[in-house]
Amino acid sequence: MDEGNNIMTSSLSRYSPKAAHHPAAFKIKYLLLLLLTITTTTIHAQEFLWYVTWESASLCNKKVATDFQSWEQSYTSLQTCCEEKFSYDYDNCCNPTAPGLASCFEEACIVRTCSN
């Protein structure tokens, strides 16, 4: 926290030496640090997990991890969901036709760099 405070103080000093030590400058620095902390927490809270739907367009679908009930089975990827629940129809499961869903291959490429 002190390092972030020093960086902001030196940035403010560059533009106005008196402004860096003004009480309002402290409030601005505090609010910026608070905003960065809240934003980071919010981004990390949006982890998605997969679940079985049994719908033909998307045998597995995803939702925010925090929306799962304790009794619900979840999977870390579409591929895992398809392998464990739909091994008999793996190709269909891994290539959903529902809007907004990627295939197993596309999902894997999002996580790591793929080449065709």
Secondary structure, DSSP 8 states (H G I E B T S, - for coil): -HHHHHHHHHHHHHH-TTGGGSHHHHHHHHHHHHHHHHHHHHHHT--EEEEEEEETTEEEEEEEGGG--TTS--BSSHHHHHHHH-GGGHHHHTS--STT---HHHHHHHHS----
